[in-house]
């Protein structure tokens, strides 16, 4: 038991960064209660137990089902790397699709304690748009996703349309772009940047190089939220960014480029 409490492990070696599973579980419980309330959190946990036991009850209370019923958007499922509709030469640097936790993201973002209206938000490897939907709850100047898979991008467009129809967008704009993260260039304005281990170190380094060049003249702090940070060494070795925190037992790392004076 003590080993579980203090040891960093990965449930899916090669796909998940080693982190403290115990601390992550505690923090995940906290944020679910924070955003869902006690009743819906307890029902969600019971639904997971029932599913593992093969009991077809309470499944509408699974956390992803709660999100679907609340927002009306489709972000569920896993698409393995081999099944992604992306160029074959890019698959070696790609990672499988799975949705980020909306509540984990919201908790991390709110801990920054920033004025979102002074920032643009970008998600590199945005998939079906789960984090775009979460970010659109906040008054960012714009929320942008870059996704290489045409199928995932099309689902994101449908989700954006549904979010807009339901009046769930506070951001000035929300868009999904079908394109390559490594070649996308940022406008020279303050950004909050998000990555969920969407690609390998070669693509991530290209993204970091572009961020450094494109935002060189921006004086405000730049934030980088890294979920499942398999290649965190690239940011830790970067002269541009300082690490602010290890969150959820190390499942998230938050970096910032300090303000320039």
Number of C-alpha atoms within 10 A of each C-alpha: 6 6 8 12 11 14 12 16 15 14 11 9 9 9 13 16 22 20 23 20 21 19 19 17 12 12 17 17 15 18 19 20 16 13 15 17 12 14 9 17 21 15 17 23 16 17 21 18 14 16 15 10 9 9 12 11 12 16 18 16 20 21 20 19 16 16 19 15 13 9 15 14 21 20 23 16 10 11 15 12 15 13 11 19 13 16 10 11 8 13 17 12 15 22 19 17 24 17 19 20 15 19 19 19 20 17 18 18 18 12 9 13 8 12 11 21 13 14 22 22 23 25 24 24 28 30 31 29 31 23 25 26 24 18 26 24 15 22 19 23 19 22 29 21 25 22 26 22 20 16 15 22 23 18 18 27 17 15 23 24 15 16 19 16 10 11 9 16 22 17 20 14 15 24 17 25 19 18 17 16 23 18 11 15 13 16 12 14 16 21 26 20 20 22 20 23 24 25 22 16 17 12 18 22 16 15 19 17 14 18 20 17 13 15 18 13 12 15 15 17 16 21 24 21 22 22 25 21 23 21 17 21 10 16 22 13 10 15 10 17 21 17 15 15 14 14 20 21 19 20 21 23 21 24 21 20 19 14 10 10 5
